C-alpha cells in the first residue's frame, strides 16, 4: 500500500484581494508597500485574484502593471473574468471575448441607473451617481487621473454614488431592497448592485480552482463592508486597518485575522505571515 502523506509544501492556495484601501493605498493608490508579498506569491505560484468594486477596464490595467495572468472579479462580484485557456476544464459562462470567458452575476447597469434616478426624484439634491458626473469630476473626487477616471466610468454592474445626507442611509437601503437591489459601502462611495456580491463570485471561482487542482485553501483580504461576503467565503479571512488605523466595525467574523497596519502595508505583513505558515 502506498501512503501519500499530505505535505503542507504542496498545498494549493488561492488569494483573493480587494483593491482600494487594501492592496492599493486609500489615497495614493500605490502598491509598493506590498511588493515583498507580491513577490512571494509569484515565487510560490499562488494565484492572486483581484476582487474589487472597480470596473473590468480599471482592473485590466492594474493586472498588466502587476503582471498577473489570473482570473479577476469586477464590480463587487458583478463579473468573473477568466482568461481564455486558463482552466483546462469547460465551465458555464455567459459571454466570450477574444481574451476572456465571462461569468456575469450582476444586474445590468441601465437597471441600476434607472433605480438611482428614482431615488433622486424622491430625495432631490442628495444623491449623485457616477453616471451623473463628468469624467473630470470623477477624477477629482477619487484622486484619479482623467484617463483612470475614464476607465472607472465604464461601468457594467455597479453604480457608485455619493449621499450628501447620511441620515437617509437606512431608508435608501430599505427602498433598494424592496426593488431587489443592494446597497453596499466601499472606501469612498456607496454602491448600488444587483443580487451579486464578492462572496458569490469568490465561491464560484474557488469551485473552478478545486475542480481543476483538487483541494485548495483560500485566503481573502479586504478593508470594508463590501468585502464581508468575500471574507466569509474563504478559509482565512484577513482585515486590514483603515487609514486612521481603526478596523471597519461592520466587518466581523469568528475567524477573522486582523492585520496590524492599513492598506498595502497590512496586506504585505499578513500575506507574508500567512503564506509562510501555510506552505
Ligand atoms: Mg476596499
py3Dmol code that shows the C-alpha trace and the ligand (Angstrom):
import py3Dmol

protein = """\
ATOM      1  CA  UNK A   1       0.000   0.000   0.000  1.00  0.00           C
ATOM      2  CA  UNK A   2       1.301   3.443  -0.854  1.00  0.00           C
ATOM      3  CA  UNK A   3       0.693   6.239   1.586  1.00  0.00           C
ATOM      4  CA  UNK A   4       0.712   9.699   0.127  1.00  0.00           C
ATOM      5  CA  UNK A   5       1.425  11.954   3.053  1.00  0.00           C
ATOM      6  CA  UNK A   6      -0.280  15.329   2.886  1.00  0.00           C
ATOM      7  CA  UNK A   7       2.545  17.759   2.915  1.00  0.00           C
ATOM      8  CA  UNK A   8       1.807  21.413   3.521  1.00  0.00           C
ATOM      9  CA  UNK A   9       4.511  22.135   0.932  1.00  0.00           C
ATOM     10  CA  UNK A  10       2.238  21.076  -1.927  1.00  0.00           C
ATOM     11  CA  UNK A  11      -0.901  22.685  -0.605  1.00  0.00           C
ATOM     12  CA  UNK A  12      -2.815  24.657  -3.260  1.00  0.00           C
ATOM     13  CA  UNK A  13      -3.519  28.194  -2.140  1.00  0.00           C
ATOM     14  CA  UNK A  14      -5.501  30.961  -3.845  1.00  0.00           C
ATOM     15  CA  UNK A  15      -5.517  34.543  -2.519  1.00  0.00           C
ATOM     16  CA  UNK A  16      -8.454  36.877  -3.206  1.00  0.00           C
ATOM     17  CA  UNK A  17      -7.800  40.556  -2.584  1.00  0.00           C
ATOM     18  CA  UNK A  18      -9.751  43.774  -2.521  1.00  0.00           C
ATOM     19  CA  UNK A  19      -8.004  46.721  -4.209  1.00  0.00           C
ATOM     20  CA  UNK A  20      -8.894  50.204  -2.871  1.00  0.00           C
ATOM     21  CA  UNK A  21      -7.709  50.528   0.718  1.00  0.00           C
ATOM     22  CA  UNK A  22      -6.244  47.000   0.728  1.00  0.00           C
ATOM     23  CA  UNK A  23      -3.675  46.165  -1.979  1.00  0.00           C
ATOM     24  CA  UNK A  24      -3.804  49.820  -3.070  1.00  0.00           C
ATOM     25  CA  UNK A  25      -3.254  52.704  -0.680  1.00  0.00           C
ATOM     26  CA  UNK A  26      -6.540  54.521   0.047  1.00  0.00           C
ATOM     27  CA  UNK A  27      -5.168  57.917  -1.043  1.00  0.00           C
ATOM     28  CA  UNK A  28      -2.283  57.323  -3.449  1.00  0.00           C
ATOM     29  CA  UNK A  29      -3.477  54.001  -4.982  1.00  0.00           C
ATOM     30  CA  UNK A  30       0.146  52.802  -4.791  1.00  0.00           C
ATOM     31  CA  UNK A  31       1.013  49.167  -4.054  1.00  0.00           C
ATOM     32  CA  UNK A  32       4.796  49.492  -3.457  1.00  0.00           C
ATOM     33  CA  UNK A  33       4.467  48.590   0.221  1.00  0.00           C
ATOM     34  CA  UNK A  34       3.010  45.204  -0.802  1.00  0.00           C
ATOM     35  CA  UNK A  35       5.837  44.223  -3.182  1.00  0.00           C
ATOM     36  CA  UNK A  36       7.589  41.684  -0.895  1.00  0.00           C
ATOM     37  CA  UNK A  37       4.294  39.783  -0.509  1.00  0.00           C
ATOM     38  CA  UNK A  38       3.522  40.033  -4.245  1.00  0.00           C
ATOM     39  CA  UNK A  39       6.971  38.577  -5.000  1.00  0.00           C
ATOM     40  CA  UNK A  40       6.424  35.702  -2.556  1.00  0.00           C
ATOM     41  CA  UNK A  41       3.053  34.841  -4.163  1.00  0.00           C
ATOM     42  CA  UNK A  42       4.709  34.782  -7.627  1.00  0.00           C
ATOM     43  CA  UNK A  43       7.618  32.687  -6.384  1.00  0.00           C
ATOM     44  CA  UNK A  44       5.235  30.126  -4.892  1.00  0.00           C
ATOM     45  CA  UNK A  45       2.898  30.183  -7.907  1.00  0.00           C
ATOM     46  CA  UNK A  46      -0.032  31.216  -5.744  1.00  0.00           C
ATOM     47  CA  UNK A  47      -2.779  32.851  -7.839  1.00  0.00           C
ATOM     48  CA  UNK A  48      -3.672  36.369  -6.705  1.00  0.00           C
ATOM     49  CA  UNK A  49      -7.248  37.166  -7.694  1.00  0.00           C
ATOM     50  CA  UNK A  50      -8.133  40.863  -7.811  1.00  0.00           C
ATOM     51  CA  UNK A  51     -11.685  41.283  -6.475  1.00  0.00           C
ATOM     52  CA  UNK A  52     -12.901  44.859  -6.458  1.00  0.00           C
ATOM     53  CA  UNK A  53     -15.734  47.311  -6.996  1.00  0.00           C
ATOM     54  CA  UNK A  54     -13.593  48.680  -9.827  1.00  0.00           C
ATOM     55  CA  UNK A  55     -14.597  48.114 -13.452  1.00  0.00           C
ATOM     56  CA  UNK A  56     -13.070  45.401 -15.645  1.00  0.00           C
ATOM     57  CA  UNK A  57     -11.317  48.168 -17.640  1.00  0.00           C
ATOM     58  CA  UNK A  58      -9.631  49.508 -14.488  1.00  0.00           C
ATOM     59  CA  UNK A  59      -8.681  46.070 -13.171  1.00  0.00           C
ATOM     60  CA  UNK A  60      -7.203  45.001 -16.512  1.00  0.00           C
ATOM     61  CA  UNK A  61      -4.873  47.985 -16.423  1.00  0.00           C
ATOM     62  CA  UNK A  62      -3.670  47.146 -12.914  1.00  0.00           C
ATOM     63  CA  UNK A  63      -3.435  43.442 -13.736  1.00  0.00           C
ATOM     64  CA  UNK A  64      -0.990  44.348 -16.517  1.00  0.00           C
ATOM     65  CA  UNK A  65       1.081  46.528 -14.176  1.00  0.00           C
ATOM     66  CA  UNK A  66       1.218  43.663 -11.672  1.00  0.00           C
ATOM     67  CA  UNK A  67       1.976  41.164 -14.469  1.00  0.00           C
ATOM     68  CA  UNK A  68      -0.820  38.861 -13.285  1.00  0.00           C
ATOM     69  CA  UNK A  69      -2.291  36.280 -15.644  1.00  0.00           C
ATOM     70  CA  UNK A  70      -5.047  35.058 -13.317  1.00  0.00           C
ATOM     71  CA  UNK A  71      -8.836  35.496 -13.396  1.00  0.00           C
ATOM     72  CA  UNK A  72     -10.330  38.578 -11.708  1.00  0.00           C
ATOM     73  CA  UNK A  73     -13.652  39.732 -10.255  1.00  0.00           C
ATOM     74  CA  UNK A  74     -15.063  43.147 -11.225  1.00  0.00           C
ATOM     75  CA  UNK A  75     -17.686  45.496  -9.809  1.00  0.00           C
ATOM     76  CA  UNK A  76     -18.393  43.894  -6.430  1.00  0.00           C
ATOM     77  CA  UNK A  77     -18.853  40.414  -7.855  1.00  0.00           C
ATOM     78  CA  UNK A  78     -20.792  41.554 -10.937  1.00  0.00           C
ATOM     79  CA  UNK A  79     -18.415  39.800 -13.346  1.00  0.00           C
ATOM     80  CA  UNK A  80     -15.880  36.957 -13.194  1.00  0.00           C
ATOM     81  CA  UNK A  81     -13.270  37.249 -15.965  1.00  0.00           C
ATOM     82  CA  UNK A  82     -11.355  34.039 -16.716  1.00  0.00           C
ATOM     83  CA  UNK A  83      -8.535  34.319 -19.282  1.00  0.00           C
ATOM     84  CA  UNK A  84      -9.213  32.018 -22.263  1.00  0.00           C
ATOM     85  CA  UNK A  85      -7.480  28.665 -21.732  1.00  0.00           C
ATOM     86  CA  UNK A  86      -6.707  29.346 -18.024  1.00  0.00           C
ATOM     87  CA  UNK A  87      -8.652  26.285 -16.880  1.00  0.00           C
ATOM     88  CA  UNK A  88      -8.427  23.014 -18.808  1.00  0.00           C
ATOM     89  CA  UNK A  89     -11.981  22.070 -17.899  1.00  0.00           C
ATOM     90  CA  UNK A  90     -15.004  23.678 -19.504  1.00  0.00           C
ATOM     91  CA  UNK A  91     -17.297  25.735 -17.313  1.00  0.00           C
ATOM     92  CA  UNK A  92     -20.580  27.556 -17.723  1.00  0.00           C
ATOM     93  CA  UNK A  93     -20.151  31.192 -18.738  1.00  0.00           C
ATOM     94  CA  UNK A  94     -22.315  33.957 -20.198  1.00  0.00           C
ATOM     95  CA  UNK A  95     -20.040  35.727 -22.648  1.00  0.00           C
ATOM     96  CA  UNK A  96     -16.789  35.292 -24.522  1.00  0.00           C
ATOM     97  CA  UNK A  97     -14.360  37.948 -25.715  1.00  0.00           C
ATOM     98  CA  UNK A  98     -11.072  37.255 -27.528  1.00  0.00           C
ATOM     99  CA  UNK A  99      -9.350  37.379 -24.101  1.00  0.00           C
ATOM    100  CA  UNK A 100     -11.850  36.086 -21.548  1.00  0.00           C
ATOM    101  CA  UNK A 101     -14.726  33.769 -20.746  1.00  0.00           C
ATOM    102  CA  UNK A 102     -17.006  35.885 -18.550  1.00  0.00           C
ATOM    103  CA  UNK A 103     -19.498  34.807 -15.901  1.00  0.00           C
ATOM    104  CA  UNK A 104     -21.985  37.624 -15.331  1.00  0.00           C
ATOM    105  CA  UNK A 105     -23.631  37.735 -11.910  1.00  0.00           C
ATOM    106  CA  UNK A 106     -24.557  41.402 -11.767  1.00  0.00           C
ATOM    107  CA  UNK A 107     -27.644  43.353 -12.818  1.00  0.00           C
ATOM    108  CA  UNK A 108     -27.337  45.440 -15.999  1.00  0.00           C
ATOM    109  CA  UNK A 109     -26.038  48.960 -15.375  1.00  0.00           C
ATOM    110  CA  UNK A 110     -29.113  50.523 -17.024  1.00  0.00           C
ATOM    111  CA  UNK A 111     -31.333  48.939 -14.351  1.00  0.00           C
ATOM    112  CA  UNK A 112     -29.191  50.345 -11.540  1.00  0.00           C
ATOM    113  CA  UNK A 113     -29.202  53.792 -13.139  1.00  0.00           C
ATOM    114  CA  UNK A 114     -32.996  53.683 -13.510  1.00  0.00           C
ATOM    115  CA  UNK A 115     -33.310  52.916  -9.803  1.00  0.00           C
ATOM    116  CA  UNK A 116     -30.861  55.701  -8.906  1.00  0.00           C
ATOM    117  CA  UNK A 117     -32.923  58.193 -10.932  1.00  0.00           C
ATOM    118  CA  UNK A 118     -35.967  57.125  -8.985  1.00  0.00           C
ATOM    119  CA  UNK A 119     -34.148  57.739  -5.692  1.00  0.00           C
ATOM    120  CA  UNK A 120     -33.026  61.154  -6.951  1.00  0.00           C
ATOM    121  CA  UNK A 121     -36.642  62.124  -7.674  1.00  0.00           C
ATOM    122  CA  UNK A 122     -37.687  61.020  -4.219  1.00  0.00           C
ATOM    123  CA  UNK A 123     -34.767  62.651  -2.373  1.00  0.00           C
ATOM    124  CA  UNK A 124     -33.848  65.662  -4.537  1.00  0.00           C
ATOM    125  CA  UNK A 125     -30.300  67.112  -4.361  1.00  0.00           C
ATOM    126  CA  UNK A 126     -28.981  64.441  -2.003  1.00  0.00           C
ATOM    127  CA  UNK A 127     -27.684  61.679  -4.288  1.00  0.00           C
ATOM    128  CA  UNK A 128     -25.028  61.846  -7.015  1.00  0.00           C
ATOM    129  CA  UNK A 129     -24.151  58.760  -9.049  1.00  0.00           C
ATOM    130  CA  UNK A 130     -21.054  58.111 -11.164  1.00  0.00           C
ATOM    131  CA  UNK A 131     -23.319  58.322 -14.206  1.00  0.00           C
ATOM    132  CA  UNK A 132     -24.226  61.935 -13.286  1.00  0.00           C
ATOM    133  CA  UNK A 133     -20.609  63.038 -13.024  1.00  0.00           C
ATOM    134  CA  UNK A 134     -18.254  64.258 -15.721  1.00  0.00           C
ATOM    135  CA  UNK A 135     -15.016  62.305 -16.093  1.00  0.00           C
ATOM    136  CA  UNK A 136     -13.086  65.271 -14.640  1.00  0.00           C
ATOM    137  CA  UNK A 137     -15.322  65.280 -11.542  1.00  0.00           C
ATOM    138  CA  UNK A 138     -14.790  61.551 -11.007  1.00  0.00           C
ATOM    139  CA  UNK A 139     -11.038  62.150 -11.330  1.00  0.00           C
ATOM    140  CA  UNK A 140     -11.142  64.925  -8.732  1.00  0.00           C
ATOM    141  CA  UNK A 141     -13.386  63.065  -6.252  1.00  0.00           C
ATOM    142  CA  UNK A 142     -11.394  59.836  -6.469  1.00  0.00           C
ATOM    143  CA  UNK A 143      -7.905  61.295  -6.826  1.00  0.00           C
ATOM    144  CA  UNK A 144      -7.513  59.574 -10.212  1.00  0.00           C
ATOM    145  CA  UNK A 145      -6.018  60.806 -13.460  1.00  0.00           C
ATOM    146  CA  UNK A 146      -8.544  61.713 -16.167  1.00  0.00           C
ATOM    147  CA  UNK A 147      -7.541  58.554 -18.075  1.00  0.00           C
ATOM    148  CA  UNK A 148      -8.094  56.400 -14.960  1.00  0.00           C
ATOM    149  CA  UNK A 149     -11.448  58.108 -14.328  1.00  0.00           C
ATOM    150  CA  UNK A 150     -12.462  57.294 -17.908  1.00  0.00           C
ATOM    151  CA  UNK A 151     -11.850  53.589 -17.164  1.00  0.00           C
ATOM    152  CA  UNK A 152     -13.729  53.920 -13.848  1.00  0.00           C
ATOM    153  CA  UNK A 153     -16.788  55.209 -15.704  1.00  0.00           C
ATOM    154  CA  UNK A 154     -17.006  52.113 -17.948  1.00  0.00           C
ATOM    155  CA  UNK A 155     -19.491  50.505 -15.581  1.00  0.00           C
ATOM    156  CA  UNK A 156     -21.472  47.334 -16.284  1.00  0.00           C
ATOM    157  CA  UNK A 157     -22.879  46.068 -12.948  1.00  0.00           C
ATOM    158  CA  UNK A 158     -22.329  48.607 -10.165  1.00  0.00           C
ATOM    159  CA  UNK A 159     -23.242  52.283  -9.690  1.00  0.00           C
ATOM    160  CA  UNK A 160     -21.170  54.114  -7.069  1.00  0.00           C
ATOM    161  CA  UNK A 161     -22.935  57.095  -5.522  1.00  0.00           C
ATOM    162  CA  UNK A 162     -22.405  59.890  -3.038  1.00  0.00           C
ATOM    163  CA  UNK A 163     -25.036  60.503  -0.395  1.00  0.00           C
ATOM    164  CA  UNK A 164     -24.985  64.072   0.875  1.00  0.00           C
ATOM    165  CA  UNK A 165     -27.360  63.345   3.771  1.00  0.00           C
ATOM    166  CA  UNK A 166     -26.166  60.350   5.779  1.00  0.00           C
ATOM    167  CA  UNK A 167     -29.442  60.198   7.749  1.00  0.00           C
ATOM    168  CA  UNK A 168     -31.155  58.848   4.604  1.00  0.00           C
ATOM    169  CA  UNK A 169     -28.970  55.726   4.501  1.00  0.00           C
ATOM    170  CA  UNK A 170     -31.378  53.322   6.234  1.00  0.00           C
ATOM    171  CA  UNK A 171     -34.337  54.483   4.132  1.00  0.00           C
ATOM    172  CA  UNK A 172     -32.378  54.094   0.883  1.00  0.00           C
ATOM    173  CA  UNK A 173     -31.204  50.614   1.868  1.00  0.00           C
ATOM    174  CA  UNK A 174     -34.849  49.627   2.578  1.00  0.00           C
ATOM    175  CA  UNK A 175     -36.134  51.118  -0.666  1.00  0.00           C
ATOM    176  CA  UNK A 176     -33.397  49.347  -2.647  1.00  0.00           C
ATOM    177  CA  UNK A 177     -34.117  46.011  -1.002  1.00  0.00           C
ATOM    178  CA  UNK A 178     -37.777  46.335  -1.952  1.00  0.00           C
ATOM    179  CA  UNK A 179     -36.584  46.585  -5.582  1.00  0.00           C
ATOM    180  CA  UNK A 180     -34.177  43.624  -5.362  1.00  0.00           C
ATOM    181  CA  UNK A 181     -31.164  45.955  -5.275  1.00  0.00           C
ATOM    182  CA  UNK A 182     -28.446  46.037  -2.624  1.00  0.00           C
ATOM    183  CA  UNK A 183     -26.577  48.991  -1.197  1.00  0.00           C
ATOM    184  CA  UNK A 184     -23.024  48.352  -0.058  1.00  0.00           C
ATOM    185  CA  UNK A 185     -20.203  50.630   1.020  1.00  0.00           C
ATOM    186  CA  UNK A 186     -16.586  50.823  -0.103  1.00  0.00           C
ATOM    187  CA  UNK A 187     -13.893  53.271   0.966  1.00  0.00           C
ATOM    188  CA  UNK A 188     -15.342  56.431  -0.673  1.00  0.00           C
ATOM    189  CA  UNK A 189     -18.735  55.625  -2.145  1.00  0.00           C
ATOM    190  CA  UNK A 190     -21.935  53.763  -1.550  1.00  0.00           C
ATOM    191  CA  UNK A 191     -22.665  51.277  -4.340  1.00  0.00           C
ATOM    192  CA  UNK A 192     -25.894  50.048  -5.922  1.00  0.00           C
ATOM    193  CA  UNK A 193     -25.598  46.436  -7.076  1.00  0.00           C
ATOM    194  CA  UNK A 194     -27.983  43.647  -8.071  1.00  0.00           C
ATOM    195  CA  UNK A 195     -28.165  40.254  -6.341  1.00  0.00           C
ATOM    196  CA  UNK A 196     -24.406  39.741  -6.664  1.00  0.00           C
ATOM    197  CA  UNK A 197     -21.718  40.171  -4.037  1.00  0.00           C
ATOM    198  CA  UNK A 198     -17.991  39.476  -3.893  1.00  0.00           C
ATOM    199  CA  UNK A 199     -18.666  36.302  -1.873  1.00  0.00           C
ATOM    200  CA  UNK A 200     -20.747  34.588  -4.518  1.00  0.00           C
ATOM    201  CA  UNK A 201     -18.122  35.326  -7.175  1.00  0.00           C
ATOM    202  CA  UNK A 202     -15.329  34.082  -4.883  1.00  0.00           C
ATOM    203  CA  UNK A 203     -17.224  30.820  -4.206  1.00  0.00           C
ATOM    204  CA  UNK A 204     -17.799  30.181  -7.924  1.00  0.00           C
ATOM    205  CA  UNK A 205     -14.157  30.814  -8.773  1.00  0.00           C
ATOM    206  CA  UNK A 206     -12.981  28.703  -5.807  1.00  0.00           C
ATOM    207  CA  UNK A 207     -15.089  25.800  -7.130  1.00  0.00           C
ATOM    208  CA  UNK A 208     -13.414  26.174 -10.545  1.00  0.00           C
ATOM    209  CA  UNK A 209      -9.959  26.080  -8.913  1.00  0.00           C
ATOM    210  CA  UNK A 210     -10.964  22.989  -6.878  1.00  0.00           C
ATOM    211  CA  UNK A 211     -12.314  21.200  -9.981  1.00  0.00           C
ATOM    212  CA  UNK A 212      -9.051  21.882 -11.738  1.00  0.00           C
ATOM    213  CA  UNK A 213      -6.468  21.375  -8.996  1.00  0.00           C
ATOM    214  CA  UNK A 214      -8.193  19.469  -6.196  1.00  0.00           C
ATOM    215  CA  UNK A 215      -8.092  20.574  -2.590  1.00  0.00           C
ATOM    216  CA  UNK A 216      -7.462  24.312  -2.350  1.00  0.00           C
ATOM    217  CA  UNK A 217      -7.006  26.609   0.629  1.00  0.00           C
ATOM    218  CA  UNK A 218      -8.400  30.116   0.163  1.00  0.00           C
ATOM    219  CA  UNK A 219      -7.281  33.400   1.678  1.00  0.00           C
ATOM    220  CA  UNK A 220      -9.264  36.655   1.377  1.00  0.00           C
ATOM    221  CA  UNK A 221      -8.146  40.147   2.327  1.00  0.00           C
ATOM    222  CA  UNK A 222     -10.151  43.372   2.489  1.00  0.00           C
ATOM    223  CA  UNK A 223     -10.877  46.553   4.428  1.00  0.00           C
ATOM    224  CA  UNK A 224     -14.615  47.393   4.204  1.00  0.00           C
ATOM    225  CA  UNK A 225     -18.202  46.229   4.384  1.00  0.00           C
ATOM    226  CA  UNK A 226     -18.206  45.352   0.663  1.00  0.00           C
ATOM    227  CA  UNK A 227     -15.526  42.730   1.448  1.00  0.00           C
ATOM    228  CA  UNK A 228     -17.540  40.955   4.148  1.00  0.00           C
ATOM    229  CA  UNK A 229     -19.128  38.355   1.825  1.00  0.00           C
ATOM    230  CA  UNK A 230     -15.730  37.636   0.240  1.00  0.00           C
ATOM    231  CA  UNK A 231     -14.154  37.199   3.671  1.00  0.00           C
ATOM    232  CA  UNK A 232     -16.990  34.920   4.775  1.00  0.00           C
ATOM    233  CA  UNK A 233     -16.430  32.737   1.676  1.00  0.00           C
ATOM    234  CA  UNK A 234     -12.720  31.952   2.299  1.00  0.00           C
ATOM    235  CA  UNK A 235     -10.804  29.721   4.725  1.00  0.00           C
ATOM    236  CA  UNK A 236      -8.534  32.507   6.023  1.00  0.00           C
ATOM    237  CA  UNK A 237     -10.191  35.975   6.081  1.00  0.00           C
ATOM    238  CA  UNK A 238      -7.916  38.959   6.758  1.00  0.00           C
ATOM    239  CA  UNK A 239      -8.978  42.536   7.570  1.00  0.00           C
ATOM    240  CA  UNK A 240      -6.509  45.395   7.107  1.00  0.00           C
ATOM    241  CA  UNK A 241      -6.801  48.674   9.002  1.00  0.00           C
ATOM    242  CA  UNK A 242      -8.405  51.825   7.629  1.00  0.00           C
ATOM    243  CA  UNK A 243      -6.102  54.835   7.005  1.00  0.00           C
ATOM    244  CA  UNK A 244      -6.992  56.152  10.511  1.00  0.00           C
ATOM    245  CA  UNK A 245      -5.663  52.845  11.984  1.00  0.00           C
ATOM    246  CA  UNK A 246      -9.082  51.540  13.055  1.00  0.00           C
ATOM    247  CA  UNK A 247     -10.854  48.443  11.707  1.00  0.00           C
ATOM    248  CA  UNK A 248     -14.169  48.755   9.865  1.00  0.00           C
ATOM    249  CA  UNK A 249     -16.657  47.879  12.640  1.00  0.00           C
ATOM    250  CA  UNK A 250     -19.133  46.427  10.110  1.00  0.00           C
ATOM    251  CA  UNK A 251     -16.723  43.564   9.295  1.00  0.00           C
ATOM    252  CA  UNK A 252     -16.867  40.890  11.948  1.00  0.00           C
ATOM    253  CA  UNK A 253     -16.345  37.130  11.558  1.00  0.00           C
ATOM    254  CA  UNK A 254     -15.389  34.495  14.143  1.00  0.00           C
ATOM    255  CA  UNK A 255     -12.139  33.514  12.385  1.00  0.00           C
ATOM    256  CA  UNK A 256     -11.120  36.980  11.201  1.00  0.00           C
ATOM    257  CA  UNK A 257      -7.356  37.664  11.159  1.00  0.00           C
ATOM    258  CA  UNK A 258      -6.519  41.310  11.912  1.00  0.00           C
ATOM    259  CA  UNK A 259      -3.545  42.816  10.078  1.00  0.00           C
ATOM    260  CA  UNK A 260      -1.743  45.363  12.220  1.00  0.00           C
ATOM    261  CA  UNK A 261      -1.361  48.049   9.520  1.00  0.00           C
ATOM    262  CA  UNK A 262      -3.583  49.779   6.952  1.00  0.00           C
ATOM    263  CA  UNK A 263      -3.752  49.100   3.189  1.00  0.00           C
ATOM    264  CA  UNK A 264      -0.764  47.633   1.339  1.00  0.00           C
ATOM    265  CA  UNK A 265       1.433  47.544   4.495  1.00  0.00           C
ATOM    266  CA  UNK A 266      -1.225  45.414   6.197  1.00  0.00           C
ATOM    267  CA  UNK A 267      -1.572  43.296   3.040  1.00  0.00           C
ATOM    268  CA  UNK A 268       2.168  42.694   2.951  1.00  0.00           C
ATOM    269  CA  UNK A 269       2.570  41.792   6.589  1.00  0.00           C
ATOM    270  CA  UNK A 270      -0.489  39.492   6.717  1.00  0.00           C
ATOM    271  CA  UNK A 271       0.202  37.704   3.418  1.00  0.00           C
ATOM    272  CA  UNK A 272       3.890  37.080   4.230  1.00  0.00           C
ATOM    273  CA  UNK A 273       2.984  35.637   7.626  1.00  0.00           C
ATOM    274  CA  UNK A 274       0.042  33.545   6.396  1.00  0.00           C
ATOM    275  CA  UNK A 275       1.709  32.152   3.269  1.00  0.00           C
ATOM    276  CA  UNK A 276       4.857  31.268   5.190  1.00  0.00           C
ATOM    277  CA  UNK A 277       2.712  29.449   7.781  1.00  0.00           C
ATOM    278  CA  UNK A 278       0.575  27.618   5.228  1.00  0.00           C
ATOM    279  CA  UNK A 279       3.392  26.459   2.924  1.00  0.00           C
TER     280      UNK A 279
END
"""
ligand_1 = """\
1
MG
Mg -11.637 48.475 -0.185
"""
view = py3Dmol.view(width=600, height=400)
view.addModel(protein, "pdb")
view.setStyle({"model": 0}, {"cartoon": {"style": "trace"}})
view.addModel(ligand_1, "xyz")
view.setStyle({"model": 1}, {"stick": {}})
view.zoomTo()
view.show()
